[in-house]
Amino acid sequence: DTGVSQDPRHKITKRGQNVTFRCDPISEHNRLYWYRQTLGQGPEFLTYFQNEAQLEKSRLLSDRFSAERPKGSFSTLEIQRTEQGDSAMYLCASSLGNRINEQFFGPGTRLTVL
Amino acid sequence: QQPVQSPQAVILREGEDAVINCSSSKALYSVHWYRQKHGEAPVFLMILLKGGEQKGHEKISASFNEKKQQSSLYLTASQLSYSGTYFCGTEIQGAQKLVFGQGTRLTINP
């Protein structure tokens, strides 16, 4: 399969725990985006990378969220000290080029914080 | 800053046409359309760029009114496979991110 993959697909955690999600983009894609989606809403931008550089981070994102993309390949999104409000679907997307082009989304990681 | 989509939901019979609208209060550089089926990831449909360039699928058309900062997605002779939630994503000049609307749920009945 040459599409975008995400791991894990589901994560249940207790409030206060740290969680880390992984995204593997399409191999030749230089851009990688992270989004958060809650029920009945569109994807909400979190951050994006051009190769290994994190170029923008949403102002809505608290300091508990951090993302990395070492070597410009896979990316990780970490949420520290999770809160119930963090419960959502976390989507990763990748694209090719130096502007916003067609984005290929992964299946997402559904996070439930108890 | 989030674009407003209308209608929020629409129910059609197979073969009928639908129009989904997306409006922004900001000056837009491009509008992107995606469809998301229940339990699946969003799938790209079309990009409309300021200046009239379009990139997308042959069976789906759209327009972009730069003066009004509005875009419309036209689904003609709808098929059962068109069912899903449609999102517009808007790009402001210089901003390297999309802001998505709240979605329009389209249901096609046989």
Interface residues (C-beta under 8 A of the other chain):
Chain A: Y33 G40 Q41 G42 P43 E44 F45 Y48 L55 E56 S58 L91 R99 I100 N101 E102 Q103 F104 F105 G106 P107 G108
Chain B: Q2 S30 H32 E40 A41 P42 V43 F44 I47 K55 F87 G89 E91 Q96 K97 L98 V99 F100 G101 Q102 G103
